[in-house]
Amino acid sequence: MDPDTSAGFKKRGNFVTLADLPDPQAGYARCVNFAQLLFPDFSLILLGHLVCRYTALNRKVWEQVDSLVYYLLFPVLLFSSIVRSPLDWQAATHLAAAGLSMGVAGIALTYSLPHWPGLRSRIDTRLHAASAQVGFRFNSFIALALVDKLAGPPGLLMIAVLIGVCVPLFNVGAVWPMARHAQRGFARELVRNPLIIATVGGLTANLLGFTIPDWLAPTTNRIGQASLAMGLMAAGAGMQFGRIAQAKTLAVGVLGIKHLGLPLIALGVSLLWRLDPMQTQVMLMFSAVPTASSCYVLAARMGYDGAYVAGLVTLSTLLGMASLPFALGVLAAL
């Protein structure tokens, strides 16, 4: 990292960086229109819902789309994203440790939800197994778009470190309760999970210095773009808001952990690991982005209530419009 980026994080090109935002409470709200940033994702979810409900492209069609996204498009996106980002593990030890600490705390919190006083009888264990992942996973597309606007290359390097250490942890955390509840064999599900295979393969390739050839990069980029659009539309196609109403307690608990609990945990681990201001901002942003759209795909492919999880993904996208300014404005000022 050159002196211009490591010391001052000055404005470079069209990037808006921390040095340009002296007042976090007002600066981020002015420089980044969070609602505008999240609208494309939400509009794709809504489009998928309308297409599935009002056209001949019904659920039978979208079940095939689910398979395509799960087994091909998302794995290619994960692999290429991790390989593309140079990971300086030695320079980012504290950031990686903070990310893992936040991830473990978030997973533990969502797993413990049915055991909270008064909630055991109000939460269906099978539905919780499918929905727990919503409380700690993240939408990497939104995270990458945000950090690119806020900090440019230095921020992209940091978010790459967080993605590199958290994706394997979060995928394991997402698969474990569903595999355990369905008694399908946790190790078997992990070994066969295409998202985990792609993540481990990407990290291994990155550490070995493998790069995607220039002639292949445009293809992987297009697959990544397709995975985002089709994954979000598939989530919308399986969406049934009525299911949210039937399990409101679980929805409030999981989304509360994701959009309030996780940013607070991120602030705590940032202080614990003594992250610098730039790293702290990236951690807070990382914790507050909406949950991963692939939550729906994973739940549906493992035989769980995908419609309910799709509704949680949609609500999480909406809540991100509030949690991002909260994390980057209110918490960043503390």
FENPEHU-V650013 format. One record per pair of residues at least 6 apart in sequence whose ideal C-beta (glycine too) atoms are under 8 Angstrom apart, sorted by the first residue. I is the first residue (numbers start at 1). J is the second residue. If there is no record, write none. Layout:
# FENPEHU-V650013
I:J
I:J
This chain:
# FENPEHU-V650013
1:91
1:154
1:157
4:10
4:12
5:12
5:152
5:153
5:154
6:154
8:19
9:17
9:18
9:19
9:151
9:154
9:278
10:17
10:19
11:17
11:19
11:20
12:152
12:153
13:152
15:148
15:149
15:150
15:151
15:152
15:153
16:31
16:32
16:149
16:150
17:150
17:151
17:152
17:154
17:155
18:150
18:151
18:277
18:278
18:281
20:27
20:31
21:27
21:28
21:31
24:281
24:328
24:329
24:332
24:333
25:329
25:330
25:332
25:333
26:329
28:150
28:325
28:328
28:329
28:332
29:325
29:329
31:149
31:150
32:146
32:149
32:150
34:320
34:321
34:324
34:325
35:321
37:142
37:145
37:146
37:149
38:142
38:290
38:317
38:318
38:320
38:321
41:139
41:141
41:142
41:232
41:290
41:293
41:317
42:314
42:317
42:318
44:228
44:229
44:232
44:233
44:236
45:232
45:233
45:235
45:236
45:239
45:293
45:310
45:313
45:314
45:317
46:236
47:233
47:236
48:62
48:232
48:233
48:234
48:235
48:236
48:237
48:239
49:236
49:237
49:239
50:236
51:57
51:233
51:236
51:237
52:58
52:59
52:61
52:62
52:236
52:237
52:238
59:237
59:238
62:234
62:237
62:238
65:230
65:233
65:234
65:237
66:234
66:238
66:297
66:300
66:301
66:306
67:301
68:230
69:227
69:230
69:231
69:234
69:294
69:297
70:194
70:195
70:294
70:297
70:298
70:301
71:194
72:194
72:223
73:223
73:224
73:226
73:227
73:230
73:231
74:194
74:195
74:198
74:227
74:231
74:294
74:297
75:194
75:195
75:197
75:198
76:198
76:220
76:223
76:224
76:227
77:220
77:223
77:224
77:227
77:228
78:167
78:195
78:198
78:199
78:202
79:198
79:199
79:201
79:202
79:205
80:202
80:212
80:217
80:220
80:221
80:223
80:224
81:140
81:144
81:163
81:202
81:224
82:160
82:163
82:164
82:167
82:199
82:202
82:203
82:205
82:206
83:202
83:205
83:206
83:210
83:211
83:212
84:211
84:212
85:156
85:157
85:160
85:163
85:164
85:206
86:157
86:160
86:206
87:160
87:161
87:164
87:206
87:207
88:157
88:161
89:96
89:161
92:157
92:158
92:161
94:273
94:274
94:275
94:279
95:158
95:161
95:162
95:273
95:275
95:279
95:282
95:283
96:161
96:162
96:164
96:165
97:273
98:266
98:269
98:270
98:272
98:273
98:275
98:279
98:283
99:161
99:162
99:165
99:166
99:283
99:286
100:165
100:166
100:169
101:269
101:272
101:273
102:262
102:265
102:266
102:269
102:283
102:287
103:136
103:165
103:166
103:169
103:170
103:173
104:169
105:265
105:269
106:135
106:136
106:257
106:258
106:261
106:262
106:265
107:132
107:136
107:169
107:170
107:173
109:135
109:136
109:257
109:261
109:265
110:132
110:133
110:134
110:135
110:136
110:254
110:257
111:132
111:177
113:119
113:123
113:128
113:132
113:135
113:250
113:253
113:254
113:257
114:120
114:123
114:125
114:128
116:253
119:249
119:253
122:249
122:250
123:247
123:249
123:250
123:253
124:247
124:250
125:181
126:181
126:304
126:305
127:247
127:250
127:304
127:305
127:308
128:177
128:250
129:177
129:178
129:180
129:181
129:182
129:304
130:178
130:299
130:302
130:304
130:305
130:306
130:308
130:309
131:250
131:251
131:254
131:299
131:308
131:309
131:312
132:173
132:174
132:177
132:254
133:170
133:173
133:174
133:291
133:292
133:295
133:298
133:299
133:309
134:254
134:255
134:258
134:291
134:295
134:309
134:312
134:313
134:316
135:253
135:254
135:255
135:257
135:258
135:261
135:262
135:291
136:170
136:173
136:257
136:258
136:262
137:170
137:174
137:291
137:292
137:294
137:295
138:166
138:170
138:286
138:287
138:289
138:290
138:291
138:292
139:289
139:290
139:291
139:292
139:293
139:317
139:320
140:163
140:167
140:292
141:228
142:289
142:290
142:320
143:159
143:163
143:285
143:286
143:289
144:156
144:159
146:285
146:289
146:324
147:155
147:156
147:158
147:159
147:282
147:285
148:155
148:156
150:281
150:285
151:158
151:278
151:281
151:282
154:278
155:278
155:282
158:278
158:279
158:282
159:282
159:286
162:282
162:283
162:286
164:203
164:206
167:199
168:196
168:199
168:200
168:203
170:292
171:193
171:195
171:196
171:199
172:190
172:196
174:295
174:298
175:186
175:189
175:190
175:193
175:196
175:298
175:302
176:186
178:184
178:189
178:298
178:299
178:302
178:304
179:185
179:186
179:188
179:189
179:190
179:302
180:186
182:302
182:303
184:302
189:302
190:196
191:197
195:294
195:298
212:220
228:293
231:293
231:294
231:296
231:297
232:293
234:296
234:297
235:293
235:296
235:297
235:310
235:313
235:314
236:310
236:314
238:296
238:300
238:306
238:307
238:310
239:307
239:310
239:311
239:314
240:307
240:308
240:310
240:311
241:311
243:305
243:307
243:308
243:311
244:251
244:308
244:311
244:312
244:315
247:308
251:311
251:312
251:315
254:312
255:312
255:315
255:316
255:319
258:291
258:316
258:319
258:323
259:288
259:316
259:319
259:320
259:322
259:323
259:326
260:323
260:326
262:287
262:288
263:284
263:287
263:288
263:323
263:326
263:327
263:331
264:331
265:287
266:283
266:284
266:286
266:287
266:288
266:327
266:331
267:280
267:284
267:331
267:334
269:283
270:279
270:280
270:283
270:284
275:283
280:332
281:328
281:332
284:327
284:328
284:331
284:332
285:324
285:327
285:328
287:327
288:320
288:323
288:324
288:326
288:327
288:328
289:320
289:324
290:313
290:316
290:317
290:319
290:320
291:312
291:313
291:316
292:313
293:313
295:309
295:312
295:313
296:306
296:309
296:310
296:313
297:306
299:305
299:306
299:309
300:306
300:309
